[in-house]
Amino acid sequence: MSNGGLLQKAMDQQDDTDGVEATLITAESTPSEDMPISKVLSTLAVFALLPMVLLMWFGIYLDVIPLSILYPLVTIITLVVVWRQLDIGLPASAGGTGVHATRAVIVAGAYAVMLASPLILGNILVGEMSLAEVEFSDDGSTMEIKIRQNGGSSTAVDAQISIGDWSTVEPLSINREDGFGDYGSITLTVSEFYQSNALPSNPYLLTVTVEGLEMSTTLDSLKLSRTITDVQSSTAAAFSTDDDDCGTKDSCVAGVVLTAWAGLDTLGDNPPAPMPLAEYTLQATMYYSGSNVAIAYPEVTVVDTIASWDSSGGQYGSGSAIVGDWGSEISLEGSESDVMLNAKYIPISDWDENDYGCYSFVVEVTQQAPWASTDSVVSHTSHYEYAEEGAGGDNPNNTDESWTKVTSCD
């Protein structure tokens, strides 16, 4: 065999080896082509579409991370997970072994549709504007009006608002969203439009007009009833049979429990209805024989169901109480407890006047504008006869003391 023949044979063998290696390299650098389209779609549904849907519905309840950060973050994380699940691969320039072009195009198209759909639908399918919730702050000082419109504009427009004879113009932007969709809100100060209690004969009708569209609703009467129209007063005697208190008497008055009510006038002699958002001051005084002060209770201030007063170190109870939440009653506490009355009474030894005779218990409630006319006072007076009467026990000289409600002290 000639040198030329050997050289040619060696070159042919080298060419065959290079071809096999090139084929192996090409096969190794191309991702698997045999993944069914159903797996691609199911992976996108579970790892891409589902997290985005959950975020749209429940993202508003995640106060820790703003949605403006959460949406891009979830998009990136799900894209990485989908990319790995479908084994799409990385280009050689990034240290990978190649990209499966078909799967990459499907994933890119799916994410483009998901990200663009809200914007496209928002521009094409703009919802009808409607008056939604009207919510009061916890202390009742402000009222938030929500106007809903899915896909509405964030550009501010004028909203004409009227409540009865009162009106104002406020800017409205559909720039918020929650689980019910897109909305804008307007906040009003209640004292600006409050006039009187929201009774059936005097409802508060809210009307909002935006670009010619008029929307209206009747406001919550409980939230807008804050003017005290009825006050009541009452006392109850705490009795003692202790010789240290009563001496030779079989029983005697140890003190009185003072009670006041303030709220909305009801039928008959029933206690007034509670007003949880009423603000007022209450003055309670018990007089003896006309104008002589027997008990001058500290002034009571009521704000947002919390009644407070100067307890004078426990002489007048705890100095606070809840009123207007479940009822209109205010127990004006004293320093001593009575089991039978389940209340604290003011001992007779603390009265400035404690002789036998007629006593008048006066409760006065004062409110300031706008809740009532300037220096408006609503009051109630109840009368009681304090007396020694009868003879009891084995000794005919023994007597009992009584505390009896009467119609007047005339």
Salt bridges, closest charged atoms under 4 A:
GLU33 OE1 - HIS100 NE2 3.02
GLU133 OE2 - ARG148 NH2 3.12
GLU135 OE1 - LYS146 NZ 3.94
GLU144 OE2 - ARG176 NH1 3.61
ASP178 OD2 - ARG148 NH2 2.81
GLU401 OE2 - LYS249 NZ 3.97
